[in-house]
């Protein structure tokens, strides 16, 4: 069984504070309680990297004509530069 997001005593304390302070502070207490829950969820969830599949697909589609043009006009050096540019774009998109 997983650990609760907010310990039972903290939830009980928030309810008691609401009873003592009255309805005037209800929204503020609820906001603080929600912030605690959100902070706990952020602690639990691992950091996710953005999905860069689209960049990889577009770079490969664009690479085909670029390689043809570079190979035709610049030769092997041009093909190498296009390939290096594609690798660098995808590398920095993943970072």
PDB file of N, CA, C and O in Angstrom:
ATOM      1  N   UNK A   1       0.843  -1.182   0.000  1.00  0.00           N
ATOM      2  CA  UNK A   1       0.000   0.000   0.000  1.00  0.00           C
ATOM      3  C   UNK A   1       0.885   1.241   0.000  1.00  0.00           C
ATOM      4  O   UNK A   1       1.900   1.281   0.696  1.00  0.00           O
ATOM      5  N   UNK A   2       0.509   2.247  -0.770  1.00  0.00           N
ATOM      6  CA  UNK A   2       1.331   3.445  -0.872  1.00  0.00           C
ATOM      7  C   UNK A   2       1.078   4.387   0.292  1.00  0.00           C
ATOM      8  O   UNK A   2       0.028   4.360   0.934  1.00  0.00           O
ATOM      9  N   UNK A   3       2.060   5.205   0.534  1.00  0.00           N
ATOM     10  CA  UNK A   3       1.985   6.196   1.595  1.00  0.00           C
ATOM     11  C   UNK A   3       1.000   7.287   1.187  1.00  0.00           C
ATOM     12  O   UNK A   3       0.998   7.698   0.027  1.00  0.00           O
ATOM     13  N   UNK A   4       0.159   7.770   2.109  1.00  0.00           N
ATOM     14  CA  UNK A   4      -0.799   8.814   1.744  1.00  0.00           C
ATOM     15  C   UNK A   4      -0.087  10.112   1.364  1.00  0.00           C
ATOM     16  O   UNK A   4       1.005  10.396   1.854  1.00  0.00           O
ATOM     17  N   UNK A   5      -0.713  10.890   0.491  1.00  0.00           N
ATOM     18  CA  UNK A   5      -0.114  12.154   0.056  1.00  0.00           C
ATOM     19  C   UNK A   5       0.085  13.115   1.217  1.00  0.00           C
ATOM     20  O   UNK A   5       1.129  13.755   1.343  1.00  0.00           O
ATOM     21  N   UNK A   6      -0.924  13.204   2.054  1.00  0.00           N
ATOM     22  CA  UNK A   6      -0.851  14.068   3.231  1.00  0.00           C
ATOM     23  C   UNK A   6      -1.152  13.196   4.442  1.00  0.00           C
ATOM     24  O   UNK A   6      -2.157  12.485   4.467  1.00  0.00           O
ATOM     25  N   UNK A   7      -0.276  13.251   5.450  1.00  0.00           N
ATOM     26  CA  UNK A   7      -0.529  12.428   6.641  1.00  0.00           C
ATOM     27  C   UNK A   7      -1.887  12.743   7.265  1.00  0.00           C
ATOM     28  O   UNK A   7      -2.395  13.862   7.179  1.00  0.00           O
ATOM     29  N   UNK A   8      -2.445  11.731   7.883  1.00  0.00           N
ATOM     30  CA  UNK A   8      -3.785  11.850   8.468  1.00  0.00           C
ATOM     31  C   UNK A   8      -3.858  12.985   9.489  1.00  0.00           C
ATOM     32  O   UNK A   8      -4.865  13.692   9.546  1.00  0.00           O
ATOM     33  N   UNK A   9      -2.816  13.173  10.292  1.00  0.00           N
ATOM     34  CA  UNK A   9      -2.848  14.221  11.311  1.00  0.00           C
ATOM     35  C   UNK A   9      -2.856  15.617  10.686  1.00  0.00           C
ATOM     36  O   UNK A   9      -3.458  16.535  11.243  1.00  0.00           O
ATOM     37  N   UNK A  10      -2.194  15.789   9.538  1.00  0.00           N
ATOM     38  CA  UNK A  10      -2.230  17.089   8.861  1.00  0.00           C
ATOM     39  C   UNK A  10      -3.618  17.368   8.295  1.00  0.00           C
ATOM     40  O   UNK A  10      -4.106  18.496   8.367  1.00  0.00           O
ATOM     41  N   UNK A  11      -4.250  16.349   7.737  1.00  0.00           N
ATOM     42  CA  UNK A  11      -5.601  16.520   7.214  1.00  0.00           C
ATOM     43  C   UNK A  11      -6.564  16.851   8.358  1.00  0.00           C
ATOM     44  O   UNK A  11      -7.427  17.718   8.222  1.00  0.00           O
ATOM     45  N   UNK A  12      -6.407  16.160   9.468  1.00  0.00           N
ATOM     46  CA  UNK A  12      -7.250  16.419  10.640  1.00  0.00           C
ATOM     47  C   UNK A  12      -7.033  17.835  11.156  1.00  0.00           C
ATOM     48  O   UNK A  12      -7.983  18.508  11.555  1.00  0.00           O
ATOM     49  N   UNK A  13      -5.758  18.295  11.148  1.00  0.00           N
ATOM     50  CA  UNK A  13      -5.458  19.648  11.623  1.00  0.00           C
ATOM     51  C   UNK A  13      -6.087  20.695  10.705  1.00  0.00           C
ATOM     52  O   UNK A  13      -6.572  21.723  11.179  1.00  0.00           O
ATOM     53  N   UNK A  14      -6.081  20.444   9.409  1.00  0.00           N
ATOM     54  CA  UNK A  14      -6.703  21.381   8.473  1.00  0.00           C
ATOM     55  C   UNK A  14      -8.210  21.467   8.704  1.00  0.00           C
ATOM     56  O   UNK A  14      -8.790  22.552   8.648  1.00  0.00           O
ATOM     57  N   UNK A  15      -8.838  20.327   8.961  1.00  0.00           N
ATOM     58  CA  UNK A  15     -10.279  20.332   9.244  1.00  0.00           C
ATOM     59  C   UNK A  15     -10.596  21.059  10.551  1.00  0.00           C
ATOM     60  O   UNK A  15     -11.571  21.805  10.637  1.00  0.00           O
ATOM     61  N   UNK A  16      -9.765  20.833  11.562  1.00  0.00           N
ATOM     62  CA  UNK A  16      -9.969  21.512  12.845  1.00  0.00           C
ATOM     63  C   UNK A  16      -9.794  23.022  12.691  1.00  0.00           C
ATOM     64  O   UNK A  16     -10.554  23.801  13.266  1.00  0.00           O
ATOM     65  N   UNK A  17      -8.787  23.433  11.910  1.00  0.00           N
ATOM     66  CA  UNK A  17      -8.565  24.862  11.689  1.00  0.00           C
ATOM     67  C   UNK A  17      -9.759  25.484  10.977  1.00  0.00           C
ATOM     68  O   UNK A  17     -10.147  26.613  11.281  1.00  0.00           O
ATOM     69  N   UNK A  18     -10.338  24.759  10.038  1.00  0.00           N
ATOM     70  CA  UNK A  18     -11.511  25.260   9.327  1.00  0.00           C
ATOM     71  C   UNK A  18     -12.684  25.448  10.277  1.00  0.00           C
ATOM     72  O   UNK A  18     -13.419  26.432  10.194  1.00  0.00           O
ATOM     73  N   UNK A  19     -12.849  24.485  11.184  1.00  0.00           N
ATOM     74  CA  UNK A  19     -13.955  24.584  12.153  1.00  0.00           C
ATOM     75  C   UNK A  19     -13.754  25.775  13.083  1.00  0.00           C
ATOM     76  O   UNK A  19     -14.702  26.494  13.398  1.00  0.00           O
ATOM     77  N   UNK A  20     -12.490  25.982  13.529  1.00  0.00           N
ATOM     78  CA  UNK A  20     -12.221  27.062  14.474  1.00  0.00           C
ATOM     79  C   UNK A  20     -12.292  28.429  13.810  1.00  0.00           C
ATOM     80  O   UNK A  20     -12.813  29.373  14.404  1.00  0.00           O
ATOM     81  N   UNK A  21     -11.778  28.554  12.587  1.00  0.00           N
ATOM     82  CA  UNK A  21     -11.715  29.845  11.925  1.00  0.00           C
ATOM     83  C   UNK A  21     -13.021  30.226  11.241  1.00  0.00           C
ATOM     84  O   UNK A  21     -13.291  31.408  11.027  1.00  0.00           O
ATOM     85  N   UNK A  22     -13.816  29.247  10.903  1.00  0.00           N
ATOM     86  CA  UNK A  22     -15.091  29.520  10.263  1.00  0.00           C
ATOM     87  C   UNK A  22     -14.980  29.527   8.750  1.00  0.00           C
ATOM     88  O   UNK A  22     -13.918  29.275   8.181  1.00  0.00           O
ATOM     89  N   UNK A  23     -16.104  29.822   8.115  1.00  0.00           N
ATOM     90  CA  UNK A  23     -16.189  29.739   6.657  1.00  0.00           C
ATOM     91  C   UNK A  23     -15.401  30.844   5.958  1.00  0.00           C
ATOM     92  O   UNK A  23     -15.105  30.722   4.769  1.00  0.00           O
ATOM     93  N   UNK A  24     -15.059  31.902   6.656  1.00  0.00           N
ATOM     94  CA  UNK A  24     -14.333  33.013   6.049  1.00  0.00           C
ATOM     95  C   UNK A  24     -12.944  32.619   5.556  1.00  0.00           C
ATOM     96  O   UNK A  24     -12.438  33.201   4.597  1.00  0.00           O
ATOM     97  N   UNK A  25     -12.341  31.659   6.191  1.00  0.00           N
ATOM     98  CA  UNK A  25     -10.990  31.233   5.820  1.00  0.00           C
ATOM     99  C   UNK A  25     -10.976  29.917   5.051  1.00  0.00           C
ATOM    100  O   UNK A  25      -9.913  29.359   4.779  1.00  0.00           O
ATOM    101  N   UNK A  26     -12.144  29.435   4.709  1.00  0.00           N
ATOM    102  CA  UNK A  26     -12.258  28.127   4.062  1.00  0.00           C
ATOM    103  C   UNK A  26     -11.471  28.055   2.752  1.00  0.00           C
ATOM    104  O   UNK A  26     -10.758  27.081   2.512  1.00  0.00           O
ATOM    105  N   UNK A  27     -11.594  29.074   1.909  1.00  0.00           N
ATOM    106  CA  UNK A  27     -10.913  29.048   0.608  1.00  0.00           C
ATOM    107  C   UNK A  27      -9.396  29.064   0.778  1.00  0.00           C
ATOM    108  O   UNK A  27      -8.682  28.355   0.070  1.00  0.00           O
ATOM    109  N   UNK A  28      -8.911  29.865   1.708  1.00  0.00           N
ATOM    110  CA  UNK A  28      -7.466  29.939   1.953  1.00  0.00           C
ATOM    111  C   UNK A  28      -6.928  28.618   2.498  1.00  0.00           C
ATOM    112  O   UNK A  28      -5.865  28.162   2.078  1.00  0.00           O
ATOM    113  N   UNK A  29      -7.641  28.013   3.413  1.00  0.00           N
ATOM    114  CA  UNK A  29      -7.212  26.721   3.956  1.00  0.00           C
ATOM    115  C   UNK A  29      -7.220  25.635   2.880  1.00  0.00           C
ATOM    116  O   UNK A  29      -6.310  24.809   2.817  1.00  0.00           O
ATOM    117  N   UNK A  30      -8.241  25.643   2.044  1.00  0.00           N
ATOM    118  CA  UNK A  30      -8.309  24.657   0.963  1.00  0.00           C
ATOM    119  C   UNK A  30      -7.159  24.847  -0.013  1.00  0.00           C
ATOM    120  O   UNK A  30      -6.592  23.870  -0.502  1.00  0.00           O
ATOM    121  N   UNK A  31      -6.810  26.091  -0.300  1.00  0.00           N
ATOM    122  CA  UNK A  31      -5.700  26.383  -1.222  1.00  0.00           C
ATOM    123  C   UNK A  31      -4.371  25.879  -0.651  1.00  0.00           C
ATOM    124  O   UNK A  31      -3.576  25.280  -1.375  1.00  0.00           O
ATOM    125  N   UNK A  32      -4.132  26.112   0.612  1.00  0.00           N
ATOM    126  CA  UNK A  32      -2.899  25.616   1.245  1.00  0.00           C
ATOM    127  C   UNK A  32      -2.844  24.095   1.252  1.00  0.00           C
ATOM    128  O   UNK A  32      -1.796  23.496   1.012  1.00  0.00           O
ATOM    129  N   UNK A  33      -3.968  23.493   1.526  1.00  0.00           N
ATOM    130  CA  UNK A  33      -4.027  22.033   1.549  1.00  0.00           C
ATOM    131  C   UNK A  33      -3.757  21.481   0.144  1.00  0.00           C
ATOM    132  O   UNK A  33      -3.034  20.497  -0.009  1.00  0.00           O
ATOM    133  N   UNK A  34      -4.334  22.111  -0.873  1.00  0.00           N
ATOM    134  CA  UNK A  34      -4.101  21.679  -2.247  1.00  0.00           C
ATOM    135  C   UNK A  34      -2.635  21.875  -2.639  1.00  0.00           C
ATOM    136  O   UNK A  34      -2.073  21.042  -3.350  1.00  0.00           O
ATOM    137  N   UNK A  35      -2.015  22.955  -2.188  1.00  0.00           N
ATOM    138  CA  UNK A  35      -0.597  23.182  -2.480  1.00  0.00           C
ATOM    139  C   UNK A  35       0.276  22.089  -1.859  1.00  0.00           C
ATOM    140  O   UNK A  35       1.248  21.650  -2.474  1.00  0.00           O
ATOM    141  N   UNK A  36      -0.061  21.653  -0.658  1.00  0.00           N
ATOM    142  CA  UNK A  36       0.700  20.558  -0.025  1.00  0.00           C
ATOM    143  C   UNK A  36       0.578  19.273  -0.835  1.00  0.00           C
ATOM    144  O   UNK A  36       1.563  18.565  -1.046  1.00  0.00           O
ATOM    145  N   UNK A  37      -0.630  18.981  -1.285  1.00  0.00           N
ATOM    146  CA  UNK A  37      -0.841  17.764  -2.075  1.00  0.00           C
ATOM    147  C   UNK A  37      -0.074  17.851  -3.391  1.00  0.00           C
ATOM    148  O   UNK A  37       0.554  16.876  -3.805  1.00  0.00           O
ATOM    149  N   UNK A  38      -0.117  19.008  -4.051  1.00  0.00           N
ATOM    150  CA  UNK A  38       0.615  19.176  -5.311  1.00  0.00           C
ATOM    151  C   UNK A  38       2.120  19.032  -5.105  1.00  0.00           C
ATOM    152  O   UNK A  38       2.806  18.440  -5.937  1.00  0.00           O
ATOM    153  N   UNK A  39       2.631  19.568  -4.007  1.00  0.00           N
ATOM    154  CA  UNK A  39       4.063  19.449  -3.724  1.00  0.00           C
ATOM    155  C   UNK A  39       4.454  17.986  -3.518  1.00  0.00           C
ATOM    156  O   UNK A  39       5.498  17.546  -4.001  1.00  0.00           O
ATOM    157  N   UNK A  40       3.624  17.240  -2.809  1.00  0.00           N
ATOM    158  CA  UNK A  40       3.904  15.814  -2.604  1.00  0.00           C
ATOM    159  C   UNK A  40       3.867  15.057  -3.923  1.00  0.00           C
ATOM    160  O   UNK A  40       4.695  14.176  -4.155  1.00  0.00           O
ATOM    161  N   UNK A  41       2.912  15.392  -4.791  1.00  0.00           N
ATOM    162  CA  UNK A  41       2.826  14.719  -6.092  1.00  0.00           C
ATOM    163  C   UNK A  41       4.060  15.018  -6.941  1.00  0.00           C
ATOM    164  O   UNK A  41       4.562  14.133  -7.634  1.00  0.00           O
ATOM    165  N   UNK A  42       4.554  16.257  -6.892  1.00  0.00           N
ATOM    166  CA  UNK A  42       5.760  16.607  -7.641  1.00  0.00           C
ATOM    167  C   UNK A  42       6.973  15.849  -7.116  1.00  0.00           C
ATOM    168  O   UNK A  42       7.841  15.451  -7.893  1.00  0.00           O
ATOM    169  N   UNK A  43       7.038  15.648  -5.809  1.00  0.00           N
ATOM    170  CA  UNK A  43       8.148  14.883  -5.222  1.00  0.00           C
ATOM    171  C   UNK A  43       8.118  13.434  -5.699  1.00  0.00           C
ATOM    172  O   UNK A  43       9.164  12.842  -5.966  1.00  0.00           O
ATOM    173  N   UNK A  44       6.935  12.872  -5.803  1.00  0.00           N
ATOM    174  CA  UNK A  44       6.798  11.453  -6.170  1.00  0.00           C
ATOM    175  C   UNK A  44       7.014  11.187  -7.645  1.00  0.00           C
ATOM    176  O   UNK A  44       7.592  10.165  -8.014  1.00  0.00           O
ATOM    177  N   UNK A  45       6.559  12.093  -8.492  1.00  0.00           N
ATOM    178  CA  UNK A  45       6.622  11.819  -9.931  1.00  0.00           C
ATOM    179  C   UNK A  45       8.004  12.155 -10.470  1.00  0.00           C
ATOM    180  O   UNK A  45       8.549  13.215 -10.164  1.00  0.00           O
ATOM    181  N   UNK A  46       8.574  11.262 -11.269  1.00  0.00           N
ATOM    182  CA  UNK A  46       9.893  11.541 -11.837  1.00  0.00           C
ATOM    183  C   UNK A  46       9.793  12.626 -12.908  1.00  0.00           C
ATOM    184  O   UNK A  46       8.750  12.808 -13.536  1.00  0.00           O
ATOM    185  N   UNK A  47      10.884  13.330 -13.099  1.00  0.00           N
ATOM    186  CA  UNK A  47      10.917  14.364 -14.133  1.00  0.00           C
ATOM    187  C   UNK A  47      10.846  13.696 -15.502  1.00  0.00           C
ATOM    188  O   UNK A  47      11.569  12.738 -15.780  1.00  0.00           O
ATOM    189  N   UNK A  48       9.983  14.205 -16.332  1.00  0.00           N
ATOM    190  CA  UNK A  48       9.814  13.628 -17.661  1.00  0.00           C
ATOM    191  C   UNK A  48      10.425  14.540 -18.700  1.00  0.00           C
ATOM    192  O   UNK A  48      10.346  15.766 -18.621  1.00  0.00           O
ATOM    193  N   UNK A  49      11.030  13.900 -19.668  1.00  0.00           N
ATOM    194  CA  UNK A  49      11.589  14.660 -20.773  1.00  0.00           C
ATOM    195  C   UNK A  49      10.494  14.918 -21.803  1.00  0.00           C
ATOM    196  O   UNK A  49       9.570  14.120 -21.962  1.00  0.00           O
ATOM    197  N   UNK A  50      10.615  16.038 -22.492  1.00  0.00           N
ATOM    198  CA  UNK A  50       9.613  16.301 -23.528  1.00  0.00           C
ATOM    199  C   UNK A  50       9.741  15.300 -24.670  1.00  0.00           C
ATOM    200  O   UNK A  50      10.828  14.801 -24.959  1.00  0.00           O
ATOM    201  N   UNK A  51       8.633  15.022 -25.302  1.00  0.00           N
ATOM    202  CA  UNK A  51       8.633  14.081 -26.416  1.00  0.00           C
ATOM    203  C   UNK A  51       9.197  14.774 -27.649  1.00  0.00           C
ATOM    204  O   UNK A  51       8.636  15.762 -28.123  1.00  0.00           O
ATOM    205  N   UNK A  52      10.299  14.259 -28.163  1.00  0.00           N
ATOM    206  CA  UNK A  52      10.962  14.869 -29.316  1.00  0.00           C
ATOM    207  C   UNK A  52      10.818  14.008 -30.559  1.00  0.00           C
ATOM    208  O   UNK A  52      11.595  14.159 -31.502  1.00  0.00           O
ATOM    209  N   UNK A  53       9.854  13.120 -30.582  1.00  0.00           N
ATOM    210  CA  UNK A  53       9.649  12.259 -31.738  1.00  0.00           C
ATOM    211  C   UNK A  53       9.327  13.082 -32.980  1.00  0.00           C
ATOM    212  O   UNK A  53       9.789  12.766 -34.076  1.00  0.00           O
ATOM    213  N   UNK A  54       8.548  14.122 -32.811  1.00  0.00           N
ATOM    214  CA  UNK A  54       8.187  14.971 -33.946  1.00  0.00           C
ATOM    215  C   UNK A  54       9.396  15.640 -34.570  1.00  0.00           C
ATOM    216  O   UNK A  54       9.504  15.718 -35.794  1.00  0.00           O
ATOM    217  N   UNK A  55      10.305  16.121 -33.739  1.00  0.00           N
ATOM    218  CA  UNK A  55      11.515  16.760 -34.258  1.00  0.00           C
ATOM    219  C   UNK A  55      12.361  15.751 -35.018  1.00  0.00           C
ATOM    220  O   UNK A  55      12.909  16.066 -36.074  1.00  0.00           O
ATOM    221  N   UNK A  56      12.470  14.545 -34.489  1.00  0.00           N
ATOM    222  CA  UNK A  56      13.253  13.518 -35.165  1.00  0.00           C
ATOM    223  C   UNK A  56      12.654  13.163 -36.527  1.00  0.00           C
ATOM    224  O   UNK A  56      13.382  13.011 -37.507  1.00  0.00           O
ATOM    225  N   UNK A  57      11.341  13.034 -36.586  1.00  0.00           N
ATOM    226  CA  UNK A  57      10.686  12.678 -37.856  1.00  0.00           C
ATOM    227  C   UNK A  57      10.842  13.797 -38.875  1.00  0.00           C
ATOM    228  O   UNK A  57      11.180  13.543 -40.031  1.00  0.00           O
ATOM    229  N   UNK A  58      10.599  15.033 -38.452  1.00  0.00           N
ATOM    230  CA  UNK A  58      10.723  16.167 -39.368  1.00  0.00           C
ATOM    231  C   UNK A  58      12.166  16.307 -39.850  1.00  0.00           C
ATOM    232  O   UNK A  58      12.399  16.576 -41.028  1.00  0.00           O
ATOM    233  N   UNK A  59      13.132  16.128 -38.958  1.00  0.00           N
ATOM    234  CA  UNK A  59      14.526  16.264 -39.377  1.00  0.00           C
ATOM    235  C   UNK A  59      14.911  15.188 -40.383  1.00  0.00           C
ATOM    236  O   UNK A  59      15.710  15.452 -41.282  1.00  0.00           O
ATOM    237  N   UNK A  60      14.366  13.991 -40.256  1.00  0.00           N
ATOM    238  CA  UNK A  60      14.666  12.935 -41.228  1.00  0.00           C
ATOM    239  C   UNK A  60      13.988  13.203 -42.570  1.00  0.00           C
ATOM    240  O   UNK A  60      14.568  12.930 -43.621  1.00  0.00           O
ATOM    241  N   UNK A  61      12.767  13.734 -42.542  1.00  0.00           N
ATOM    242  CA  UNK A  61      12.062  14.054 -43.786  1.00  0.00           C
ATOM    243  C   UNK A  61      12.776  15.183 -44.523  1.00  0.00           C
ATOM    244  O   UNK A  61      12.925  15.136 -45.744  1.00  0.00           O
ATOM    245  N   UNK A  62      13.213  16.189 -43.785  1.00  0.00           N
ATOM    246  CA  UNK A  62      13.923  17.313 -44.389  1.00  0.00           C
ATOM    247  C   UNK A  62      15.317  16.882 -44.840  1.00  0.00           C
ATOM    248  O   UNK A  62      15.858  17.448 -45.791  1.00  0.00           O
ATOM    249  N   UNK A  63      15.898  15.900 -44.180  1.00  0.00           N
ATOM    250  CA  UNK A  63      17.256  15.460 -44.500  1.00  0.00           C
ATOM    251  C   UNK A  63      17.358  14.855 -45.891  1.00  0.00           C
ATOM    252  O   UNK A  63      18.400  14.980 -46.534  1.00  0.00           O
ATOM    253  N   UNK A  64      16.327  14.214 -46.364  1.00  0.00           N
ATOM    254  CA  UNK A  64      16.387  13.534 -47.667  1.00  0.00           C
ATOM    255  C   UNK A  64      16.680  14.525 -48.795  1.00  0.00           C
ATOM    256  O   UNK A  64      17.644  14.326 -49.533  1.00  0.00           O
ATOM    257  N   UNK A  65      15.885  15.582 -48.954  1.00  0.00           N
ATOM    258  CA  UNK A  65      16.232  16.522 -50.033  1.00  0.00           C
ATOM    259  C   UNK A  65      17.526  17.290 -49.763  1.00  0.00           C
ATOM    260  O   UNK A  65      18.268  17.609 -50.692  1.00  0.00           O
ATOM    261  N   UNK A  66      17.795  17.586 -48.485  1.00  0.00           N
ATOM    262  CA  UNK A  66      19.023  18.303 -48.163  1.00  0.00           C
ATOM    263  C   UNK A  66      20.257  17.477 -48.528  1.00  0.00           C
ATOM    264  O   UNK A  66      21.242  18.017 -49.032  1.00  0.00           O
ATOM    265  N   UNK A  67      20.205  16.182 -48.277  1.00  0.00           N
ATOM    266  CA  UNK A  67      21.330  15.302 -48.633  1.00  0.00           C
ATOM    267  C   UNK A  67      21.494  15.227 -50.147  1.00  0.00           C
ATOM    268  O   UNK A  67      22.616  15.197 -50.652  1.00  0.00           O
ATOM    269  N   UNK A  68      20.384  15.198 -50.866  1.00  0.00           N
ATOM    270  CA  UNK A  68      20.467  15.146 -52.327  1.00  0.00           C
ATOM    271  C   UNK A  68      21.096  16.416 -52.883  1.00  0.00           C
ATOM    272  O   UNK A  68      21.961  16.353 -53.757  1.00  0.00           O
ATOM    273  N   UNK A  69      20.668  17.561 -52.382  1.00  0.00           N
ATOM    274  CA  UNK A  69      21.220  18.833 -52.847  1.00  0.00           C
ATOM    275  C   UNK A  69      22.687  18.952 -52.442  1.00  0.00           C
ATOM    276  O   UNK A  69      23.528  19.332 -53.255  1.00  0.00           O
ATOM    277  N   UNK A  70      22.993  18.629 -51.189  1.00  0.00           N
ATOM    278  CA  UNK A  70      24.380  18.730 -50.718  1.00  0.00           C
ATOM    279  C   UNK A  70      25.281  17.775 -51.479  1.00  0.00           C
ATOM    280  O   UNK A  70      26.403  18.137 -51.834  1.00  0.00           O
ATOM    281  N   UNK A  71      24.812  16.567 -51.736  1.00  0.00           N
ATOM    282  CA  UNK A  71      25.617  15.601 -52.491  1.00  0.00           C
ATOM    283  C   UNK A  71      25.851  16.041 -53.916  1.00  0.00           C
ATOM    284  O   UNK A  71      26.922  15.799 -54.474  1.00  0.00           O
ATOM    285  N   UNK A  72      24.867  16.682 -54.513  1.00  0.00           N
ATOM    286  CA  UNK A  72      24.975  17.126 -55.895  1.00  0.00           C
ATOM    287  C   UNK A  72      25.917  18.325 -56.042  1.00  0.00           C
ATOM    288  O   UNK A  72      26.727  18.366 -56.968  1.00  0.00           O
ATOM    289  N   UNK A  73      25.815  19.299 -55.132  1.00  0.00           N
ATOM    290  CA  UNK A  73      26.589  20.531 -55.280  1.00  0.00           C
ATOM    291  C   UNK A  73      27.890  20.546 -54.471  1.00  0.00           C
ATOM    292  O   UNK A  73      28.869  21.144 -54.917  1.00  0.00           O
ATOM    293  N   UNK A  74      27.930  19.913 -53.305  1.00  0.00           N
ATOM    294  CA  UNK A  74      29.102  20.026 -52.437  1.00  0.00           C
ATOM    295  C   UNK A  74      29.853  18.713 -52.274  1.00  0.00           C
ATOM    296  O   UNK A  74      30.959  18.702 -51.734  1.00  0.00           O
ATOM    297  N   UNK A  75      29.290  17.639 -52.717  1.00  0.00           N
ATOM    298  CA  UNK A  75      29.980  16.349 -52.614  1.00  0.00           C
ATOM    299  C   UNK A  75      29.908  15.769 -51.217  1.00  0.00           C
ATOM    300  O   UNK A  75      28.966  16.011 -50.463  1.00  0.00           O
ATOM    301  N   UNK A  76      30.928  14.997 -50.897  1.00  0.00           N
ATOM    302  CA  UNK A  76      30.962  14.272 -49.623  1.00  0.00           C
ATOM    303  C   UNK A  76      30.999  15.233 -48.437  1.00  0.00           C
ATOM    304  O   UNK A  76      30.381  14.973 -47.405  1.00  0.00           O
ATOM    305  N   UNK A  77      31.717  16.333 -48.583  1.00  0.00           N
ATOM    306  CA  UNK A  77      31.786  17.321 -47.493  1.00  0.00           C
ATOM    307  C   UNK A  77      30.420  17.898 -47.157  1.00  0.00           C
ATOM    308  O   UNK A  77      30.092  18.079 -45.984  1.00  0.00           O
ATOM    309  N   UNK A  78      29.624  18.188 -48.177  1.00  0.00           N
ATOM    310  CA  UNK A  78      28.282  18.712 -47.959  1.00  0.00           C
ATOM    311  C   UNK A  78      27.365  17.700 -47.286  1.00  0.00           C
ATOM    312  O   UNK A  78      26.575  18.041 -46.405  1.00  0.00           O
ATOM    313  N   UNK A  79      27.487  16.442 -47.720  1.00  0.00           N
ATOM    314  CA  UNK A  79      26.687  15.378 -47.099  1.00  0.00           C
ATOM    315  C   UNK A  79      27.069  15.243 -45.629  1.00  0.00           C
ATOM    316  O   UNK A  79      26.205  15.074 -44.768  1.00  0.00           O
ATOM    317  N   UNK A  80      28.370  15.319 -45.347  1.00  0.00           N
ATOM    318  CA  UNK A  80      28.831  15.221 -43.962  1.00  0.00           C
ATOM    319  C   UNK A  80      28.270  16.372 -43.127  1.00  0.00           C
ATOM    320  O   UNK A  80      27.820  16.151 -42.003  1.00  0.00           O
ATOM    321  N   UNK A  81      28.290  17.587 -43.654  1.00  0.00           N
ATOM    322  CA  UNK A  81      27.777  18.736 -42.908  1.00  0.00           C
ATOM    323  C   UNK A  81      26.272  18.617 -42.638  1.00  0.00           C
ATOM    324  O   UNK A  81      25.807  18.956 -41.550  1.00  0.00           O
ATOM    325  N   UNK A  82      25.521  18.141 -43.619  1.00  0.00           N
ATOM    326  CA  UNK A  82      24.078  17.957 -43.415  1.00  0.00           C
ATOM    327  C   UNK A  82      23.831  16.911 -42.331  1.00  0.00           C
ATOM    328  O   UNK A  82      22.988  17.104 -41.455  1.00  0.00           O
ATOM    329  N   UNK A  83      24.566  15.807 -42.395  1.00  0.00           N
ATOM    330  CA  UNK A  83      24.403  14.758 -41.374  1.00  0.00           C
ATOM    331  C   UNK A  83      24.782  15.278 -39.991  1.00  0.00           C
ATOM    332  O   UNK A  83      24.096  14.991 -39.010  1.00  0.00           O
ATOM    333  N   UNK A  84      25.864  16.038 -39.909  1.00  0.00           N
ATOM    334  CA  UNK A  84      26.285  16.608 -38.621  1.00  0.00           C
ATOM    335  C   UNK A  84      25.222  17.567 -38.088  1.00  0.00           C
ATOM    336  O   UNK A  84      24.942  17.577 -36.889  1.00  0.00           O
ATOM    337  N   UNK A  85      24.634  18.369 -38.966  1.00  0.00           N
ATOM    338  CA  UNK A  85      23.596  19.302 -38.536  1.00  0.00           C
ATOM    339  C   UNK A  85      22.377  18.559 -38.007  1.00  0.00           C
ATOM    340  O   UNK A  85      21.796  18.959 -36.999  1.00  0.00           O
ATOM    341  N   UNK A  86      21.988  17.487 -38.676  1.00  0.00           N
ATOM    342  CA  UNK A  86      20.836  16.697 -38.225  1.00  0.00           C
ATOM    343  C   UNK A  86      21.103  16.069 -36.864  1.00  0.00           C
ATOM    344  O   UNK A  86      20.240  16.076 -35.987  1.00  0.00           O
ATOM    345  N   UNK A  87      22.298  15.531 -36.699  1.00  0.00           N
ATOM    346  CA  UNK A  87      22.663  14.928 -35.407  1.00  0.00           C
ATOM    347  C   UNK A  87      22.640  15.982 -34.301  1.00  0.00           C
ATOM    348  O   UNK A  87      22.108  15.725 -33.220  1.00  0.00           O
ATOM    349  N   UNK A  88      23.204  17.156 -34.551  1.00  0.00           N
ATOM    350  CA  UNK A  88      23.231  18.210 -33.538  1.00  0.00           C
ATOM    351  C   UNK A  88      21.830  18.709 -33.191  1.00  0.00           C
ATOM    352  O   UNK A  88      21.521  18.929 -32.020  1.00  0.00           O
ATOM    353  N   UNK A  89      20.992  18.885 -34.191  1.00  0.00           N
ATOM    354  CA  UNK A  89      19.611  19.326 -33.926  1.00  0.00           C
ATOM    355  C   UNK A  89      18.886  18.324 -33.036  1.00  0.00           C
ATOM    356  O   UNK A  89      18.225  18.712 -32.072  1.00  0.00           O
ATOM    357  N   UNK A  90      19.007  17.045 -33.354  1.00  0.00           N
ATOM    358  CA  UNK A  90      18.328  16.024 -32.546  1.00  0.00           C
ATOM    359  C   UNK A  90      18.955  15.888 -31.169  1.00  0.00           C
ATOM    360  O   UNK A  90      18.248  15.630 -30.195  1.00  0.00           O
ATOM    361  N   UNK A  91      20.257  16.055 -31.070  1.00  0.00           N
ATOM    362  CA  UNK A  91      20.935  15.964 -29.777  1.00  0.00           C
ATOM    363  C   UNK A  91      20.457  17.077 -28.844  1.00  0.00           C
ATOM    364  O   UNK A  91      20.096  16.815 -27.697  1.00  0.00           O
ATOM    365  N   UNK A  92      20.454  18.326 -29.340  1.00  0.00           N
ATOM    366  CA  UNK A  92      20.053  19.429 -28.492  1.00  0.00           C
ATOM    367  C   UNK A  92      18.543  19.452 -28.234  1.00  0.00           C
ATOM    368  O   UNK A  92      18.102  20.025 -27.238  1.00  0.00           O
ATOM    369  N   UNK A  93      17.762  18.853 -29.094  1.00  0.00           N
ATOM    370  CA  UNK A  93      16.320  18.746 -28.830  1.00  0.00           C
ATOM    371  C   UNK A  93      16.047  17.767 -27.694  1.00  0.00           C
ATOM    372  O   UNK A  93      15.063  17.932 -26.973  1.00  0.00           O
ATOM    373  N   UNK A  94      16.880  16.764 -27.517  1.00  0.00           N
ATOM    374  CA  UNK A  94      16.699  15.772 -26.447  1.00  0.00           C
ATOM    375  C   UNK A  94      17.189  16.253 -25.097  1.00  0.00           C
ATOM    376  O   UNK A  94      16.808  15.682 -24.075  1.00  0.00           O
ATOM    377  N   UNK A  95      18.012  17.276 -25.056  1.00  0.00           N
ATOM    378  CA  UNK A  95      18.585  17.754 -23.794  1.00  0.00           C
ATOM    379  C   UNK A  95      17.604  18.499 -22.972  1.00  0.00           C
ATOM    380  O   UNK A  95      17.938  18.963 -21.882  1.00  0.00           O
TER     381      UNK A  95
END
